[in-house]
Amino acid sequence: MNVDFPLRQTDRATSPADRAKILSDPGFGRYFTDHMASARWTPDAGWHDHRVAALRPYSLHPGTAVLHYAQEIFEGLKAYRHADGSVWLFRPELNARRFRDSARRLALPDLDEHAFLASVEAVVRADEPWVPDHGGEESLYLRPYMFASEAFLGMRPAEEVVYAVIASPAGPYFASGVIGVTLWISTVYTRAAVGGTGPAKCGGNYAGSLAAQIEAREHGCDQVMYLDGAEVRWLEESGTMNVFLVTADGELVTPMLGTILEGVTRASVLELATDHGLRAIERQIGLDELRDGCRSGGITEAFAVGTAAVITPIVGFKGDGYEFAVGDNRPGKTTLAVREHILDIQYGRVPDKRGWLRRVV
Ligand SMILES: Cc1ncc(COP(=O)(O)O)c(C=O)c1O
């Protein structure tokens, strides 16, 4: 089904001078572009009122369902400027599919893949000058989301829903060279249970992770490494990233799907493994195996992957009463090579052999 998000241009666009100032140091999630896409849903009318118009605040009734029951989902993807000025998305079809899966888990209406892609592309086209120039590791971060907008108190799926896409310029994640992180292995908090919302990208998962993030910081760590909720023994994922291990005998191992988020970067790294002489394996990884492997040298590198940071080297782990380094406590060679490989594809510096890029402008 072809869906159009017609543009109603804002008459209050940010001036070119102000935009240039923002783009000189955008940070992450601090500034927003001039337009947003939106559509509304009710059971009778289905999806309607598709548009791209000026970014504007909502006026919400205090009884709006999402404020009470967190019936909400979101996505995150980026638009990249290539050397010739063109602008591209990286595997947005996977975000569209994950968004639909998240919607089903949160009892929100399906949004067709074409509508998802059309809305994202319409925002990129409307705010094209906000896509940072080619040359650094900058991009335009896109945030599609959907929430229960009906005002009522009670436990049932909302019958009024809003879908929207906003955009925010993103600076390089590692402004002064790629640095490694240390992860806190929490045994106090877990992220997901079998049958729960772990594989969905819903706001509630992230609200629940904030206390664990504080715990990690209190122990001098950058992020959390979650273990499974049943046995508190198997590696799951980090706060907003999937996790990989490189072994001395050439395996690239990552926790299997089930209660974790099916990352777009994770899927891509698995596919690129053979280009780096590695055998990709998805399976359960025990905390004991991680600890013993890092101590014996059987595990040589570890890294975390996600849209925001691309690939972050993990140089150490800490838990209650113990800590251990990965390799020589510095970002590993394979980690940096895979990172460069993905960035080269995203920024069009190597041929897109797998057809992962989708041109917008
Ligand atoms: C919990 C969690 N795991 C993994 C990821 C990585 O997913 P992706 O590579 O699609 O950004 C994210 C980021 O979206 C996340 O929030």
The ligand as an ORCA input file, in Angstrom:
! r2SCAN-3c Opt
* xyz 0 1
  C      18.194     -2.703     24.324
  C      18.886     -2.509     23.034
  N      19.623     -3.503     22.521
  C      20.252     -3.395     21.326
  C      20.169     -2.228     20.578
  C      20.865     -2.139     19.248
  O      19.936     -2.167     18.206
  P      20.245     -1.446     16.803
  O      21.502     -2.058     16.302
  O      19.068     -1.788     15.955
  O      20.373     -0.002     17.077
  C      19.417     -1.154     21.083
  C      19.312      0.097     20.304
  O      18.345      0.312     19.644
  C      18.750     -1.292     22.314
  O      18.033     -0.287     22.820
*
